[in-house]
Amino acid sequence: MATGILSKKIEEITRFLLQPTLNESYIKTLEATDKEATTEYLRSRSGIITQSIRAVQEHAFDFRRLTDNDLADLIGIYESVLEQLYGLPVPKNLIALHREQLRLTTIEKSIFEAIANYRTDALSASIAISLYETAFKQIQSYRQTLRDFMATNNIKL
């Protein structure tokens, strides 16, 4: 009986972390689907991601020994990225790619939030740590999808 309850809790936490709910009403859709609008979106998106990578590099986090302050800073970076991504106008032909970017960024943020709450919910923190590799693989796959899209559509940033 206890094993069944634990299994159900693990499934619930895993689903919460890997299948986040997006704020669909915040996504700003552009009717334009031309190469210019697509390129502008991809440049803006790239700028947001590059800026967040710089912020992480500037903090010089030791991901093997994250402190509570490190986790708070990381979560803040992800919150900023999400805010910027939700504010970014998206050509309707890129909505699926944009939703995936939002989903993956939300997953990363949720993982770090769960880890940050390890004192009050050790099980969620432990599951979050174990799911990070899965999330990382999904991010790598997304990046390849984005590169393929850009190559197919002859878009260079």
N, C-alpha and C positions, 0 to 999 in steps of 0.2 A: 504494500500500500504506500509506504513512504517513498519507495523507488518510483512509483507511478506519479506521485505528486511532484517529486523532484524533476522527473523527466518532463512533465507538463510545464513546470516553471522554467526550465532550461529552454524549451521550445518557445515559450512566450517571450523570454528575454531575447533570444536569437532573432525572432520575427521582429520585435520592436527595434533592434539595432540594425538589422539588414533590410528591413522593408519600411523605411520611414514614410510618414505622410508629408507630402509637399503642399505648400500653400499655393495651389493652382491659381487662385484669384489674384495673386501678386505678380504672376508672370505677364509681362507686357509683350503682346504679340504685334508684329508689324505685318502688314499685308504684303509688303515688298518681298520678293524672292529672287531678285536679280543678283548678279555676281557682286555688284558694288555693295549692296546691303549685306549680303552674306559675308563678304570680306571685312566690312566694317564691324560686324558683330564678332567675327572670329578674332580680329585685332583687339577689340575691347575686352573680350573674354580672356584672351592671352595676357593682356596687361594686368587684369585682376589676379590671375593665377601667378604670374611672375612676381607681382608685388607681394603676394602672400608667401611665396617661396623665399623672397628676400627677407621678409619679416622673420620667418623661421630661422634662416641662416644668421641673421643679426643677433638673435637670442642665443645662438650656439647651444641649443638644447642637447643634453646627454639623454637620449631616448632610453638608455638602459637604467637611468636613475632620475626619473622625472620627479621634481618636488611638487608640492601643492601649488606653489606660485607658478612653476613651469606649466602645469596643467591648466591653470587659470589663464595664463597668457596664450597658450595654444587654443583653448576654447574661444578666447576673444578674437584670435586671428580667423578662425573658422566662422564665427558669427559675422565678422566684417566681410568676409568673402561672400557669404550667403546673402547678406544685405545688398552688396554690390551686384551680385548675379541676379537677384530678384528685381533690381532696378534697371537692369540692362534690357533695352528693347531687342526682341528676338524675331528675325524673319520667320514666317510661318513654316518654311521648309526646314528650319533647324530646331523646331520645338522639341522633337524627340531627343535630339542630342543635348539640348539645354536641360530638359527634365533629367536626363541621365547625369549630367554634371551636378545638378542640384541634389539629386539622390545620393550620389557618391560623396559629395561634400558634407551632406547631412549625416551620412553614415560615419564618416571620419569624426565629425564633431560629437556625435552621440557616443562613439567609442571612448573618446577622451573624457566626456562627461561621466560615463559609467566608471571609468578608471578613477577619476577624481573623487567619486563618491564611495571609494572602497571601504571607508570606515563604517558607513551606514548600510552598504549593500555589497558585501564581499563577493557574493555569487555573481551578480551582474558585472562587477569589475573583472572577475576571473574569466567569465564568458567573453567579455569585450576584448580582453587580451588575446584570447584564443581565436577570435574572429578577425583580428587585424590582418592576418595574412590573407584571408579570404577577400577582405575589402581591398587590400593592396592588389591582388590579382585582378579584381574587377576594374580597378583604376587603370591598370596596365592595359587591359583589354579595351577600355574606353579610349585611352590615348591612341591606340592603334586604329580604332574605328575612326577617330577624328583625323588622323594622318591619312587614312585611306580616302575619306571624304574629300580632304583637301587635294590629294593627288588626282582623284577622279575628276574633280571640278577645276583642276589647274589653278588652285589658289595658293599663293605664296604670301607669307606675312613678313 
